[in-house]
């Protein structure tokens, strides 16, 4: 059967997800369709209810990641974080009982960190304490990291993250300073300022990718660190989405190349 999939969010015209998923379908030899749909959080339920039985799944980006949780059966990661990024239709899209909600952002973060040679015993610092930072801390806990330092402008939110981290088996402490691994989830200008005391990490993972390079990435490269980008994360989380939607595994390198090509086509 020729299934339909797509990505929802708003704004959505910039999304590289079609580039990645279409590359996956080509590599897997699947005659599937994947498209963008501009959908706001208030209209997610109506959009999903209007889909036909030819739809297999959705990728979900902001501002819809929280709204989709109620539309199906959330997996453990989605339940823990309160947000999802993937919807799988095992029956009618309008039937919550046969719809699954997953979060592949966490598995994507873990894939990038493993691919970059993360040592769980390293001193690790996360910039930020918002939704992406929570996903990072959850992923680090799953990788066996037992302590992470969080640098943020609002230590109140960090205390809330520390409470969640305790449930996940990872100690979260507020602070700043040099670390072996730095994961940034904050705006480029903020990360650039905080990077002034970067030290000499062996890995910096900046989840941004446009514009690139970020000031933090430039500082990291100048210090000889390995640098992972938001394009790495985009490709890595799509690996999980493709597997959930198709039941087949696509090579991370295939999607990473597609991300580069998609960015290049938009720049040119």
N, C-alpha and C positions, 0 to 999 in steps of 0.2 A: 504493500500500500504506500502511496505517496502522502506522507504526513506534512502538516504545516506546523511551523514553530515561529517564534518571533520574540522581540524584546519590547518591553513597555517601560515608560517613564516619561518625564517632561522636564526640560526639553530633551528630545531624543535624536534630532537630526545628526548630531555629532557622533552618535554611538558607533563603535567599531565592531559590535557584536555580529552584525550580518557578515562582515568580512571573515571573522573567525569561524562562525558556524558553517558558512557556505564552503570555506576551505576544508573543514572537517568532512562535510558531506561528499565533497569531491574525492578526498583521500580515502574515504570509506566506501566509495562507490554507491552512494545513496542518492536517489532522485527525490530529495526533500526540498521544501521551500522554507525560507526564513526571511522575515521582514520586520520593519520598525513600525511601532504605533505610539503616537504621542497620547499618553494617558496620565491624568493626574490622580492623586491618591483618592480623591472624592469619587472618582468614576471607575475605579478598578473593578468593583463588584459588578457594575452594569456591563463593563466591557467583557469580563469573563463570562457572564451569563449569556451574552450574545454570540459566543463562539459556537461553531458547529462541531460535530463529531469528527471532523477531519483534522482537528488540532490535537497535537501530542504534548506540547509544552510551551512554557514561556520563560525567558530570561527577564529578570525584574531589576530595574535600577531606581534611583531616587526620582520622585519622592514616594515610591510605592512599596518599598521593602517591608514596612510595618503593616500596611493595609492588607497585603496578601495573606498574612498569617492566618486570618480568620476564614479564609476561603477553602481550606482543606485540612488534612491531617499533617501537622508539622513534625519534622524529625527532631531528634534530641538537640541538635545544635541550634535549630531555629527556636525551639522552646527555651533554651538557655539564654539566648541573646534577644529574643523578641522580634527578630527580623529574619526575613528569608530573601533569596534572590532567584529562586527557581521553582516553577510550578509544573507538575507533571499530571496529565490527565489520563487516568486509567479507564475512564468511562466518559460520561457526558461532562463537559467543562462546568456546567451549572450544578453538578452534584458534588457537594463537599465531601461526601462519604467515599468517593472514588477519586478524589484529588489529593495529591501529596504536595507538601511545601518543604523545600530543602534550602540549605544554606551552603553553597560551595565557595563562598568567600573564605571561610575558615580553612577548608581543604586546599584552596588556592594559595593562601598565605603559607601554609605548611609546606606545600610543594616547592614554592620559591625558596624558602629558607633551607629546606633539605638540599635543593639543587645547588645552592650557594655554599653548602658545607657547614651549616650551623652546628656548633658545638654546644650542647645543652648546658655545659658547665660554664659557659662564657658569661661575663658581666653584660647584661642586656638592658638597654634603655629604650623606651618607647616615648616618642614625642606625641602628646595629645591624650585626651581621655574621653573622646566621643565614641560614636558607634563603630568606626573603623578600628580605633584603638582597642575597644572591647573585643572585637573579632581577633585582633592580633594577640591579645593576652590569652584568649581562649585557645588559639592555635598553639601558642608557646607552651601552654600547660599540657596540651596533647602531645607535644614533642619532648616532654620530659623536663622542661625548664621549671625550676622551683622558685625562682625569684626574679622579679623584673622591677626596674626603677622607671617610674612614669614622670615625665616632665610636662607640666601643663600650667595654664594661667589660673585655673580654678581647682584648688586642692579639695574643695568640697566634692566635686565629681570624682576625683581620684579616690577619696575615701569610699564612695559608693562602689567604685570599681574594685577596691581592695576587698570589700565585703563579698562581692561576686567571686573574685579570685580565690578567696578562702574556700568557697564551695567547689571550685575547679581544681584545687590542689596547688595553687601558685601564690606566693607572697607578692603583693603589690605595695611598693613604698614610693612616696613622692620624693623627688630629688632631681639633681642635675649634675653634670660632670662627665668626664671621659668614660667610655665603655668599649667593650670589644665589638659589640653589635649595636647598631642604632637603627630603629625602625621609625620613620616619620610619617605621621598621619595628619600633619597640620599644614596650613598654607605655606607656599614657598618662601615668602618673605619672613615669616616667623621662624621656619626651620633654618633659614640662612643666618638669622641673628643668633639663634641658639647654637648653631654650628661653630661659632667662634671658639668654643671650648670643647670642640669635638675630640681632641686628642688624636690617637692613631688607631682607630678601629680597623678590624680586618674585613668588616662587612657593614655597608650602609644600604638600607632598603627604604627608598622614598616612594610612597605609593602614588605619587603624581606622575603624569607623563606628558602633559601639555600645558604650558610650553616646557621644552626640555633643551638643555640640561637645567635643572634647578640650581640655585646657589649652593644648596647642601650637597648636591651631587658633585659640583665642581670642587668644593672643599674636600670631599671624600676622595675623589680621584687624585687630587694633588697630594694627598697623604698616602697614596698607594693602596687604598681600600678597594675591595670589590664593591661594585655598585649594582643593585637591583632596582628596577623601575616599576612604575605602574603598569607598563605594558607587559612585564613579566607576570604581574598579578592578574591582569585581564585575561591573558592566555591561560594561566594556571587554573583560574576559577572556571573558565570555559571547558577545560578538560573534564571537570566533574559534571558540568551541565550536559555536555554531549553524551557522556556515558549514561546519565540518568534518562535522557530523552531517547537515545537509540539503543541502549544496552550494549554498545560497543565502545572500545577504547581508542582514542586518537592520540598520537604522539604529541607531547608538549611542544616539541620543536616545530611541528607543522603549524600549530596555532601561533607560536611566537613569530614565525616568519610572516604569517598573515597579518599580525598586528603591525609589524614594521611596514609591510606593503600598504596596509590601509592608511597608516599615518602619512606615508610618503605621498600617496595619491591625494590626500587632503591638502598637504602643503603645496604640492605642485598644481 
